[in-house]
Amino acid sequence: MAAPLELVDAERFQQEVLDERDGVVLVDLWSRTCPHCARLAPEFDAAADADEKGVKFVKVAAQDCMEVFRQHNITGVPTLILFKHGEEVARAAGFKTAADIAEWVSHYL
């Protein structure tokens, strides 16, 4: 499919994630200083590349958009949040492989 969309402000997050009424969005909330986030990044990218179900993959770095982290009560990174029609349906913390991500998302489609 495509590389994840990187969002750098709350307005774009609103538009691309919360206002998305037609599908599913998987958000990776991460930090540039987090070693676990660095391990997750290529797996998240691979999951996005392999996706055939039309899921939108989005990344938000704490350094760019702390407002989103506060709004969604993110206390640790990496955190993955799955949104369906603009509403949170699932949340997971920590490292996952691309296969783990695909399997986890498939439970909510």
Order of alpha helices (4+ residues) and beta strands (2+ residues): beta-alpha-beta-alpha-beta-alpha-beta-beta-alpha
